Amino acid sequence: MGRIIKLLDKSLKRFTVYAGIVLACSIPVYYFAISELWQYELDEHNIMLTPEAGREDSFLIIGAVTLLTVFFFALILGGFVWLNRKISRRLWSPFYQTLEQIKAFDLNDQKTIEFVKSNILEFEELNSSINKLVNSNVAVFRQQKEFTENASHELQTPLAIVQSKLDLLLQDPSITLSQSSIIEDTNNALSRVSRINKNLLVLAKIENQQFLDQQVIDISEILQEMLDLLSGLFEEKVIKCTIHPKIVVNGNKILVEIMLTNLLMNALRHAAVNEEIEILLSDKELIISNSGTYALDPEKLFSRFSTASIHTPGSGLGLAIVKEICNRYGWTVRYDFKETKHIFTVTFIR
C-alpha cells in the first residue's frame, strides 16, 4: 500500500503537475510564435538587421515575454491554490466534523451521535446514513450484551442444581458400579459445560468493556500468588521458575489473574507427569513452556472452542480468553514449538 494522502491534496497535486506541463510546453510555442511575428514585422517594414542584432533582439523579446508569462502563470496558480484551500476547508468542514465524531464514538457508551447540520445535500445524506448505522449497531450491541449476560447467569443455577443432584445420587449406596460410572461421566460433562458457560461470560464481559478499571499491577507478585494457589496441582510436575521482582504493568487485576491462571492451567494440563514446566517473567515478557511431542496449529490455538490436544480436552476457551486480554492492553501472545517444547510468550508493550 502506498503513502496515504488527502483527497484534496491529491487533486491539487495533479492540477499543479498538469499546470507545470502546460507551462513547459507553452514556452517553445511562445518562442516560435514570437520569432515568426518578429520576422514578419521586420520584413513588412523593410528593416534589415545584422544576424547578431537580430538574435539579440529576438532573445530579449522572447525572454521578456517568457518571464512575464511565467510570472503571471505562477500568480494565477498561487491564487488558485490559496482560494482552493480556503474554499475547500469551508466546504469540507462538515465532513471533517463528522469524521471527528465517528473517531470519538465508543460503542460501549451506547450513545447516539448528534451530527452538525449542513446545507450540503451529500453531507446530510452521509450523516443520515451513518446515524442509522450507529443506532442499529448500538441496539444490536445492547441486545447481544444483555442476552449473553442473562443466558450465562440463568444457566449457572440449573447447572449447579443438576451437579448437586448428581453428587447426591453418587452417594446412594443402592446404585450399581455401572450406574456410578455413568453418573460420574455425566457429572464430568456437566462440569465442562459449567466451565464453558463461565468462560463465555468472561469473554462477553471483556468484549463489552466491563473491566474498565486499570491500575499499576505488580504482575510478579500476582504470578507468585497463582503458583502458591495451584501448588497442589503442580506436585507431580517439575517447576523451573524465574520471576524477576517488581515487574509492573497497567491493567485490570482480575483480567491479569485470569490470563495467568489460564496459561498456567494450559501448561499443567498438557505436561506429562514428572516433566518440566518452565516459567520466566522478565520486564518485557512472560514465557511459560512445557514439553510436547508435536507442534500445534498456531492459527487455531487461540480460536474459541479449539482444543490443543484430543487427549487432554479443555473448554477450548482458555487461550481465547488470554488472546482477548492481551488484545485489550496492546500486548502480544504467541506460540512456538522448539526443542520438543510448547512455548507461550506474552510480550508487554509499554
Secondary structure, DSSP 8 states (H G I E B T S, - for coil): ------HHHHHHHHHHHHHHHHHHHHHHHHHHHHHHHHHHHHHHTT----HHHHHHHHHHHHHHHHHHHHHHHHHHHHHHHHHHHHHHHHHTHHHHHHHHHHHH--GGGT--------S-HHHHHHHHHHHHHHHHHHHHHHHHHHHHHHHHHHHHHHHHHHHHHHHHHHT-TTS-HHHHHHHHHHHHHHHHHHHHHHHHHHHHHHHTT-----EEEEHHHHHHHHHHHTTTTTTTSEEEEEE-SS-EEEE-HHHHHHHHHHHHHHHHHHS-TT-EEEEEE-SSEEEEEEE-SS---HHHHTSTT--S-SSS---S-HHHHHHHHHHHTT-EEEEEEETTEEEEEEE---
